[in-house]
Amino acid sequence: MDAGLKNPLGARALYIFRNGEDTLYRIHGSPEWWTIGKSVSSGCVRMLNQDAIDLYNRVPNRTEILVIGSAMA
C-alpha cells in the first residue's frame, strides 16, 4: 500500500531487522495520532506522521537501534 493518510503505517515506515531477518516490528507514522502512547500496537513504535517523515529522511539504512523496555506491572 502506498504511504499516505489511509495507510495504517502512516507516511513512512522504518523496518527493524535483527541478524538480517525482518522482526516484523516497525517505526512508523500513524494517521491515528490520538492512539500514540497507548497499547494498541503489536509492538511497533508509532509517531506522528511528520516526525516519522523527518526521522526517515535523516536516518541512513542499516542504522543500529537500541530498544529499551520497561517492566509493566
Summary of the structure (lengths in Angstrom):
residues: 73
radius of gyration: 12.6
end to end distance: 36.8
largest distance: 38.1
contacts: 142
relative contact order: 0.22
helix: 18%
strand: 27%
